[in-house]
């Protein structure tokens, strides 16, 4: 087990190096640079070049990359050219909101997806299965940003049941009961919007696993021995079908963190995705670069977490 984890960690290191190189070169190909938005129109061209030289923007790429990677390794992503604040502080403020949104979305996905998948798999090809399957097909075909807009318009603007923006009501003391309730109230609608679309993959996968497990020899043997149907499903079919779902927990978290960009923008929710879009629009390159790097890091760590969970669930896939 530990050998497998160590080897996966070793494989992760070159992935992180490649990711940092890709992010750096993508940032260098963007029009302008970190100094573009700070240029004073009254400055002469010579003064501008002098400041570029002082900031090291005219240095060879490998020197700039080395300074950038050294700063990232120390947790320093530079200074925002739009907010004039450390990028780390900006990201940390928004990351907390995105983490809470992702966690609540995961809870909704599993709370909705597992019961629907069990019902659909147990009574496959019946009316209830056709209804659930029809919902999953509709979910696969519906873009998340379209669904989020409809949900926001209906439940936010038309019915007024939920806030239409922000992460908490203003004027509340952090840590108070009213503050926590307001925070949860602002989280519910965007989290449900993500979950009701994100749940379709879990439902379909669990349904297929249950249908496949029902036809295996050990299930047929258990029924032939007279085992009660409830025991066959609870102790054999369900247990063997739901374990692979847990292995995709890391991927689920990664997809939610990186896929919440549009939802956060639609609901004006101050998270990482909203910060990413805002930074692109105002050409705040240090923030854009840092967010892209963190999104890529989340994808790599999510894959690592899923591999580790899968190795625990199914020891047969471990590297010998």
N, C-alpha and C positions, 0 to 999 in steps of 0.2 A: 504493500500500500504506500509506504513512505517513498519507496523507489519511484513509483509512478508519479507521485506529487513532485518530487525533486526533478525528474526528467521533464515534466510539463513546465515547471518553473524555468528550467534551462532553455526550453524551446521558446518561452515567452520573451526572454531577454532580446534575442535578435528581432523579434516582432516589434518590441518597443523601440529599438534603434531604427528600424525601417520606418515605423510610424513617425518618429520625430523628424527624420529626413524628408519624408513626404510632406509633412505639415510645413516645414521650413521652406522647401522649394515652392510649394503652392503659394505660400505667403509672399515669397520673393517675386512670383509671376503676377501678382495682383498689381493693378495700376497704382503708381505712387509708392509711398513707403510710410513708415511710422511718423515721419517728419512733415509729410505733405499737408496735413490738416492744420499744422502749427505755423505755417509760413505766414509771416507778416507781409502784406502786399507792398508796404513801403520799403522793404529791404531790397538792397541791390542784389544782383546775381552773385557778385563776389562774396557778399555777406552770407548769402544762403549757402554757397559752397563751403564757406569757412565753418558754418555750423554743422553741415553734413559731415565734414571731416572730423570735427570735434566729437560728434556722436558716433563715429565709426561706421557711418553708412556707406562710405566709399571703400571700405576694407574688402579684401577678397572674401568670397562666400564662406570658406571654411573657417576663417577667423570669426565672422559674424555668427556662424552656426555654433562654434565652440563656446562663445560668450553666452549665446542663448541657451544652450543645453546646460551649461554650468549654472546659470540662473534658475532654470527649471528644476534641476536636481536639488537646489536649495530652497525650492518653493517660491522663487521670485520670477513672475511672469512679466515683469516690467511695469511700466506706468501707462494708464489709459490716456490716450491723446485727446479724448473728448471730455472725460470727467476729472482729469488731473489727479487721479487717485491710484494707488497700487492695484493692479489687475487682480491680485490674490484676494484683496478685500471685497472687490465687486463680485467676484465669482462666489466667494464664500457666502455672502448675503443671499445670493440667488440660489445657490446649490441646496441650501436647507429646504427651501420651498419645493424645489424639484424632487428632492428625496422623499418628502412627505407625500407629494402628489403620486409619485411612483409606487410607494408602499401601499397607499390606500387603493390605488388602481389594481395592484397585484391581489390584495385581499378580495376586492370585488370580482376579479377575474376567476379566482379559484372558488369563491363562494357561489358564483353563478355557474361557472363552467363545469365543475365536477358533478353537481346534481343533474344538470341537463345532459351531460355526456353519459352518465349512468342510466338515466331514463331512456335516452335514445338508443343506447347499446343493448339494454336489456329487452326492450320491446321494439326492436328494429323491424322496419317495414310495416309498422302499424301507424295509425293516424297520428299519435303523439310524436312518433319518430319523424313522420313526414313534416309535421309542423316545425319541429326543432331543426331538422335538416334544411327546410326552406328558409328559416331565419339565418342559419349559418351561411347559406349561399348568398342571401341578401347582404349579410355582413361582409363577405369577401368582396362583393361587387361595389360596396359603398366606400368612397374615400373618407378618411377620418375627418378631414377639414369640412366636408360637406355635412356630415352627420353632426359635428360639433356646432356648426352654424345653425342647423335646424333645432337642436336641443337648446342652444342659447336663446334663440328667438322665441321658442314656445314656452319654456320653463322660466326663462329669465325676464324677457321683455313682455310677453303676452300675459302669463299667469303671475309673474312677479314673485315666484316662490324662492328664487335663489338670487344672490348678487350677480351682477353682470360684469364685474371686474374687480381687480385687487386680490389680496390674500387675507386681509383682515380689516374690520371696520376701524376708522380713525378714532382717536381719543380714548382708546382702551389701554389699560395698564398691562404690559406684558407679564404673563404668568398668572393673571387673574382668571377666574372661572368664565367670565364674560368673554375674555380674550380667546380662551381655548374654544369656546362654543362658536365664536365668530370665525375663528380659523378653520374649524371643521365645516362650518356652513359654506365658506368660500371654496373649500376643497371638493365638496360633494359633487357638484355638477360637472366640473372638468374631469374628475376621476371616473364618474359614471360614463361620461362620453367616451373616454379611452377604453374602459372595461367592456362596454356593450359591443364595441367593435373588436377589441382584442380577444374577447372570450371565444370567438368562433373557431380559432385554431385549436384551443384546448378541448372544446366540445367534439370537434371532428376527430381529433387524435384519440381521445378517450373512447369515443364510440367505436372506432375501428379496432382499437385494442380489445375491447370487451367482446365484440363480434368474433374476432379472431381467436380469443382465449376460449370462448364457449365451445369451439369446435375441436379443441385439443383433447388428446387421449385421456389425460388425467381427469378432465372434467366429465367425460363420458363414463369413465370408471367410477368416479364418485357418485354419479347419478345411478349407475347400475347397482351399486352397493346399497342404495336406498337412502342416501344422505338427503336431508331436507333441502328444498330449493333455496331457502333463505341462507342456509349454511354454505351451500355451493357458491352462491354469489358473494356473500360477505367474506368468507375465509379463503376462497380459491380464485374466483373470477375477478372480483374487485381488487383484491390485494395484488394480484399479478398484473393487472391492467393499469393501476394508478401509480405504481412505482416509477415507470419511465417518465410520467408527467413531472415528478419531482426533479428529475435530472435536467429538465429544461428551465428550472427556476432562474439560473444565471442568465440564460438567453432572454428570458421574460423581462428581468430587471433591465438588461441592456437595451432591449427594444423600447421599453417604456421611457427610459431616461433620454435616449436619442430621438425617440419618436414623438415626444411631447412638445416639439418645437411649434407645430402648427396649433395645437390645442392651447398652449400657453399664450400664443399671439392672439388667438380668437377671443379668449376669455380675459385678456389683459392681465394674465396671472404673472407676477414678477418672479419667474424662474430662469433657469439656464437657457431654455429655448427662446424665451422672450428677449433676454439679454443678447443672444446670438443674432437675432434678426435686427434688433436695434443697432448693434455694433456694425453690422454690414451696411445699413442705411447711412450711418454717419461716418463710415470709413475708419472705424476705430480698430485698426489692424492688430494691435497687441491683444485686445480682448478676443477678437475673432480667432486668432491663432491659438490662444490658450483654450478657448472653448472647444475648438475642433480637436485639439490634442487630448483634452479630457474625455470627449465623446469617444474617440478612438481607443483611449486607455480603458474606458468602461466596457467597450466591446471585447477587448482582449481579455480583461479580467473576468467578464461574464462567461466567455467561452471556457476559461480555465476553471471557474467555479462549477460549471455544468459538467465538465469532464471529471472533476473530482467527485461530484455527487453521483454521477453515473457509474464510476468505478466502485463506489460504496454499494450502490443498488445492485449492480451486476458485475461481480468480480471477474467475469470471463473476459472483459474488455481491457483489463489492466495489462500494461506492458510488462513482460517478464524480464 
